[in-house]
């Protein structure tokens, strides 16, 4: 109907998150603690992703000089090949996993203004604590122990669960859910309340993607390949422009 006002609908903005990956199987006789989850209050403004390949001469290839055998340099090895596809298959290459780094910004200002009880009592300490626990071995858990137990001479960890840190999923949109190792975090607390609880902080995190036959990586890898086909659709025009076809010589009459 002409002139009908249609309210503007703001798009739903997805937020990134870290989610601990846990088995669905129930442990006998013991209640499992809930998985660690940190959803990003503010999505990072920038994300750095790094990947590197290291090329080398195959170990068995040697260059003879009299009685001595010295390894070829990579450049010297390349001189042996006119066929680039043959070189591709024979040179040695070490493919490193992708690394990801970015900053997570935490701020309790809005929650404090809204009278949030948790923010008033702890600031952003709950989010920071969860991030830090993602770096600790699972079996160093103390939550089931009372304060009195911790004061006993033989007090220690619960030692239930893995001796390694949690396995994490980095969720970044619908098409990227990557299994990762959290390799480092750097916390910069910037403001505190009257009880010295942090209310603002920037956390710099570094991740290494676990590239294997697990379903989460395969799903994200397939989505990447599907997205690449959208770009490949325009490639024939560029190929014909910048890589002209070789002209065949006409046979002599």
C-alpha positions in Angstrom: 0.0 0.0 0.0 1.5 3.3 -1.0 2.7 5.5 1.8 2.7 2.7 4.3 5.5 3.2 6.9 7.7 0.2 7.2 9.8 0.2 10.4 13.6 -0.2 9.9 14.9 -3.5 11.1 18.4 -3.4 12.3 20.5 -6.4 11.2 21.3 -8.9 13.9 25.0 -8.7 14.7 26.7 -11.9 15.6 29.3 -12.0 18.3 32.5 -14.0 18.3 33.1 -16.5 21.1 35.4 -19.0 22.7 33.6 -22.3 23.6 35.2 -25.2 25.4 34.7 -28.4 23.5 33.6 -31.2 25.7 32.5 -34.8 25.2 28.7 -35.4 25.6 29.4 -38.6 27.5 28.5 -38.4 31.2 31.2 -39.3 33.7 30.2 -41.9 36.2 29.6 -40.8 39.8 30.9 -37.3 39.2 29.2 -34.2 37.9 31.0 -32.4 35.2 31.6 -28.7 35.5 29.9 -26.6 32.8 32.1 -25.8 29.8 34.0 -22.6 29.7 32.4 -20.0 27.4 33.4 -16.4 26.7 31.3 -14.5 24.2 32.9 -11.3 23.0 31.2 -8.2 24.4 32.6 -6.2 21.5 33.8 -7.9 18.3 37.5 -7.2 17.6 38.0 -4.3 15.2 40.9 -6.2 13.5 42.0 -9.8 13.3 45.5 -10.9 12.2 45.8 -14.3 10.5 49.2 -15.7 9.6 50.3 -18.8 7.7 53.7 -19.7 6.4 55.2 -22.4 4.2 58.9 -23.3 4.4 60.5 -24.7 1.2 63.7 -26.7 1.1 65.8 -29.1 -0.9 64.8 -32.7 -0.3 67.1 -34.3 2.2 68.5 -37.0 -0.1 69.5 -34.6 -2.8 73.2 -33.9 -2.6 75.7 -32.0 -4.7 79.0 -33.8 -5.2 82.3 -31.9 -5.0 85.1 -34.5 -5.2 85.0 -36.6 -2.1 82.9 -34.1 -0.3 79.1 -33.9 -0.6 77.5 -30.6 0.3 73.8 -29.9 0.2 72.4 -27.8 -2.6 70.9 -24.4 -1.9 67.3 -24.1 -2.8 68.2 -21.8 -5.6 70.7 -24.3 -7.0 68.1 -27.0 -6.8 65.6 -24.9 -8.8 68.1 -24.7 -11.6 67.5 -28.3 -12.4 63.9 -27.9 -13.3 62.3 -26.6 -16.5 59.0 -28.3 -15.6 57.4 -26.3 -12.8 54.9 -29.0 -11.9 57.7 -31.5 -11.5 59.4 -29.1 -9.2 56.3 -28.5 -7.2 56.0 -32.3 -6.5 59.7 -32.9 -5.7 60.7 -29.9 -3.5 60.3 -30.3 0.2 57.8 -28.1 2.0 56.8 -27.7 5.6 53.3 -26.3 6.0 52.7 -24.5 9.3 49.3 -24.2 10.8 47.4 -20.9 10.7 47.8 -18.6 13.7 45.3 -16.0 14.7 45.6 -13.0 17.0 43.3 -10.2 18.1 42.3 -8.0 21.0 39.2 -8.6 23.1 37.8 -5.4 24.8 35.9 -5.8 28.1 34.0 -3.0 29.7 31.6 -3.1 32.6 30.4 0.6 32.3 27.0 -0.2 30.8 26.3 -3.0 33.3 27.3 -0.7 36.2 25.0 2.0 34.9 22.1 -0.5 34.6 22.7 -1.7 38.2 23.9 -5.2 37.3 24.6 -7.0 40.6 27.5 -9.1 39.2 29.2 -6.1 37.6 28.8 -4.2 40.9 30.4 -7.0 42.9 33.1 -8.2 40.5 33.5 -5.8 37.5 34.8 -7.7 34.5 36.7 -10.3 36.7 34.3 -13.1 35.8 35.1 -12.8 32.1 38.8 -12.4 32.7 38.8 -15.4 35.0 37.1 -17.6 32.4 39.7 -16.6 29.8 42.5 -17.3 32.1 41.1 -20.7 33.0 41.2 -21.6 29.3 45.0 -21.6 29.7 45.1 -23.9 32.8 45.1 -27.7 32.8 41.7 -29.2 33.5 42.9 -31.3 36.4 44.1 -28.3 38.4 40.5 -27.6 39.6 39.9 -26.4 43.1 36.3 -25.4 43.0 35.0 -28.5 44.8 37.3 -27.9 47.8 36.4 -25.7 50.7 38.6 -22.9 52.0 39.3 -25.1 55.1 40.5 -27.9 52.9 43.0 -25.6 51.1 44.6 -24.8 54.5 45.3 -28.4 55.3 49.0 -29.6 54.9 48.1 -32.0 52.1 45.9 -29.6 50.2 46.1 -29.8 46.4 44.3 -30.0 43.2 41.3 -32.2 42.5 43.2 -33.9 39.7 40.1 -34.9 37.7 40.0 -34.4 34.0 42.8 -33.9 31.5 46.3 -32.7 32.5 46.2 -30.4 29.4 44.3 -27.1 29.0 40.8 -27.2 27.6 40.1 -27.8 23.9 38.5 -24.6 22.5 36.4 -23.7 19.5 36.7 -20.2 18.1 33.3 -19.2 16.7 33.4 -16.4 14.2 30.2 -16.2 12.3 28.2 -19.0 10.8 30.9 -20.2 8.4 33.9 -20.3 10.7 34.0 -22.5 13.8 37.6 -23.4 14.3 39.2 -25.8 16.8 42.2 -23.9 18.3 44.9 -24.0 20.9 45.0 -20.8 23.0 48.8 -20.2 22.9 49.0 -16.9 24.8 46.9 -14.2 26.5 48.1 -10.7 27.6 45.7 -8.8 29.9 45.9 -5.0 30.2 43.6 -3.9 33.0 42.8 -0.2 32.6 40.4 0.9 35.3 39.3 -0.3 38.7 36.4 0.1 41.1 36.6 1.0 44.8 37.3 -2.6 45.6 40.0 -2.8 43.0 38.0 -5.0 40.7 38.9 -4.3 37.0 36.1 -2.7 35.1 37.9 -2.2 31.8 40.5 -4.3 30.1 42.0 -5.3 26.8 43.0 -8.9 26.3 45.4 -9.8 23.5 45.0 -13.5 22.5 47.0 -15.7 20.1 45.6 -18.9 18.7 46.9 -21.8 16.6 44.3 -23.5 14.4 44.1 -27.3 14.8 44.1 -28.4 11.2 43.1 -32.1 11.1 40.3 -34.5 10.2 38.0 -33.2 12.9 34.5 -32.1 11.9 34.8 -28.5 12.9 37.9 -27.8 10.9 36.6 -29.7 7.9 33.4 -27.7 8.0 35.2 -24.4 8.0 37.7 -25.5 5.4 34.9 -26.6 3.1 33.2 -23.2 3.5 36.4 -21.5 2.6 36.7 -23.6 -0.6 33.1 -22.8 -1.5 33.7 -19.1 -1.0 36.8 -19.3 -3.2 34.7 -20.5 -6.1 32.8 -17.2 -6.1 36.1 -15.5 -7.0 37.1 -18.2 -9.4 34.0 -17.5 -11.5 35.6 -14.3 -12.8 39.1 -15.7 -13.4 38.9 -16.8 -17.1 38.7 -13.2 -18.3 41.8 -12.3 -16.3 43.7 -15.4 -17.4 43.1 -14.6 -21.1 44.1 -11.0 -20.6 47.4 -11.5 -18.6 48.4 -14.9 -19.8 48.0 -15.0 -23.5 47.8 -18.4 -25.2 51.0 -19.4 -27.0 50.7 -19.3 -30.8 51.3 -22.5 -32.6 53.7 -22.4 -35.5 52.2 -23.0 -38.9 53.7 -26.0 -40.7 55.9 -25.2 -43.7 54.2 -25.5 -47.0 
